[in-house]
Amino acid sequence: MLEYFGQRPIIVRSSSLQEDAFGNAFAGKYESVFCINTGTMDERLTELENAVRTVYASTMNTSALEYRRQRGLGFKDEQMALLIQRVSGSMYEDFLMPNAAGVGYSYSAYKWDDSIDASDGMLRLVMGLGTRAVDRTEGDYPRIVNLSAPERSTLTESWAKHQYSQRYVDLMDYTTKSLSSRPLKDVTPYMDSWYKKLVLEHDSDAERTFRERGQRREILFANCEGLVRNTEFTGCMKSLLHTLQQAYQYPVDIEFTINGTDIGEFVFNLLQCRPLQVGTRRDAVTVPSLPEDKTVFSVTGSSMGGSRAEDIDYVVFVDSRAYYEFPYKRKPDIAHIIGDINHHFRKSNQNLLLFVPGRIGTSSPELGVPVSFAAINHFCAICEMSDSEVGYMPEISYGSHMFQDLVEAEIFYTALFDTPKTRIFNRTVFHDMPNILTEILPDCKEYEDIVKVCHTKGMHLKLYSDIQNSETVLGFES
């Protein structure tokens, strides 16, 4: 097999009975391992064997075991097969990568505009390898494409597009002989002009500022704009997802790569297709008009997880400023506390709502709270809060492994941005309520200023969401 592939990078992927069946997503639960596949045959064979061991061993990691247990699959037969694929892409100096890659969904649970048809599907596009499309990575944002209106975006200004764009590129690095991430500026010098037009865009606002200072400077950022504007590409993706959904008779998610040419053609490689879990709560819910002094928050166009009307029994609130000022090395402690609270209520029928600053599930504590899904799987709702004063910003990263888990578990999600989408947000409403953190976790007294647990059962605190009309309200009913 290695002779067949030659000295081209390969990837060893999982393909288990339960993972590829209907009804359970298994998003990111098992490993996929890239191999640089260079050197002597003995070196290449050892690298491949280690990759095979890693993938098989991942069936027994904590996240996979907990996932199977929760889904009632803990004692069912789980047999693992492997897929070994050549890594799609072209050589650039000392690295290899595709022009672009990503994930696609035949149904989109994220509807931020009334004109969006969820059944047309959506994409998460990145330049380079698609690993950055499925993970919440530091400072990086993939391009979200709703296929019913591909060019429509919540970001309209050039500076905003630049701020929420891709800054690093994943590639197969022949110098380190591994999967690596490089800053975009280190990759662009090797790109042909046609390739730049495919995946890069100019920050016209910043370039104008430099011109006014008498300087001419090209400022580029990666957002796959050329691909998104290519109606042949977006039409192909829409048709492909629709065809696969018809064949499966079920919504699907796919992984793919794109490689273009200097004459505007592109080659599409379908790497994976499997059933997509989309949740079941789609019925309309009437969202009441509550007085402003009774409303905790009211948002539009920034929620996922289906329509619902639920009483909230407990609120867990992570104070953004206190979290920001907490020592960097100890920030993961907050993730562990949230996990302990989650574990405490695992056998109860209580509805827990979690407020966190910035991105939840990030690997970078300076961007948010680095929890795993297993640490929040008993919450009924998650609210990411922005705080411009200390630099926290939510990211609606539908399609990432974390968000696939939220969707599958029907955990509601909303983002509270410092924008008109957030009509009301009273972040001080829980300040005067008793904090019962130490009643649940007696050893956590030093964290009381950061994590607050409020018992709201009987206070008529209710979460309303109408996904069809993109409205969400949390408030106290009289």
C-alpha angles and dihedrals in degrees: 000000000000089000088053093053094043117201094324122123115265135191127218110212134186122245111176132171094247096038094056096040127099120267103034126069102199086193108187094343096122127046130256113197127201118213121198088209098204133127129043121349090251091054092047092048092049091050091050093047091051090050091051091050091049094052093047092046091053090073086074101046117121095251093051094045092049092046093052091046093052092048092051092249099112095108099032122106111271113186120180126216125177135230117204115194137176110248109250116232150076133272119257113182101295101353142060130216142142119255090248140343141179151137129281134202126199089210125039119211090188111082110168096162131046092230094060116105107211092202091065089069134220143247137216106209130191136171113249124005117005096237089098090056095064102040132064098240131190113276092343131119124185121217111266112210122188102200094212088065107010099180096044113106141165086233113077105154120079093232091052092050089051094048093052099043139100116286102172132046125213114221144151104267116206092192093060094026091227147084104288142175120228130185112260091240090061092054103042095073089067095050124102117233093252090053092051090053089052099055109009134074133192120247093227093181093057093042090052091052091054092047090054087056090052094256128119113210132161111222115188133178133184118248104132090244095156092055093047091052091050102098091192090059097045091043090051092050093048092049093045094052091047091050093049092048090052091050093048092039083220137078112276140201123209140189119215147164130220126208118182137195136222090255094058099261122130137201117218121205118194106209102173141002126184141151115289123220108220105169126244106244104103103127119117118263124195109236110210124226103241125190112264092243089057095046121095093185140344119193139168131205098004106088137094136183107074135280118307148155110206137165113234116222100179134020121202110197125188109200108229098211094045090048090048092052094046113104111274095232091054098048091097086064087073090055089052091050091052088050091051091050089048090051092047091060097038095111097038129092092225122131111233124193121196127205115194133170118245122338121358117216094020119149089222114075091201089065098047144307112324099219125152120230089252087063094058104029095112095055116101094207139020124202120192112203128205120216113182093187093067098024105252118148129177121228121208093212099172108178097038117118091253092053093045087057091050092049094047092049090046091236109160118236133193135169121218104207128182088245138096088271086077102064095176133009119167100186093175096059093100097043096093095043119102114266110227095182094117092048087062098033110022094188095058102078093121089060097054093103091056105036121042124186115195124190103219101166109130092021091096092238105167137181117215125185131173105188093184091062095030094237127139129177133178115191150130116270116211 
